[in-house]
């Protein structure tokens, strides 16, 4: 993965319960640094559903792309399928930092696929998560409750680099905290 810059990039998995603000944090952090990219996931959800910038596909298309080896990582969650295209390896080879919203279920696979994986585990109190989920209006109330119940699940054992960051305050504070752990030389 040497690439043009002569240094290997870094894959940063951003995880946390639904409603913690992963997409907002990732977008703000990427906007603050031209060397940081957001991985565009493939999801079996209609593109017009909102939220992150993603490629929406039907289940048959997803499964065909998965079978052809197009995804570096793929997993089911919340009744949907998610995939991270292998193309992010090219960005890493060019020395870029790539942020990706991942499920806890695939973190060890990500660590195996990309040595040096960094994990940013975002947290917020349950009442903040509930208000954010209700405010985004993407899921029915029963789905919101199901997502909130999964919020306290632990990260898998064996991860080498995890940074827990509270995202219940101002977005700029969260971005500064992430910068402090990922780019301490710039703080």
C-alpha angles and dihedrals in degrees: 000000000000100000130161097320094050091233132092117247125231130245112215117193114205112203138169143119122303110279096026091114103251095154094047092048093047093049092048093048093048091048089055095056127040091206092061120088133186116231109233107224127209111230134179090234128103110268091231090061088094132218118096125014103266143148109255116209138163120257095257092053091047093050092048092051090046092050091051090058096248094137127074087196133011135172144159121245137158092002092305137095122235129195136183111208119235088235090089087075088069090054091049090049088057091056096256126144110236121200117203132180104229138179117243086237093070101038095102090048089051091050090051092047096046117028113215094037111172119207122208108195109197119204137185134166117275093250090055091049092049092050093048094048092049091047096054092055096205098122136045117250094260091053090049090054091048091051092048091052089058093052096092097051112126126242115256120271116255102045110141103202120031126159117189114209128182112229100183095103135056116329092234090059091054092048090050091050091051091048089051092057099036100035106022090160090065096052 
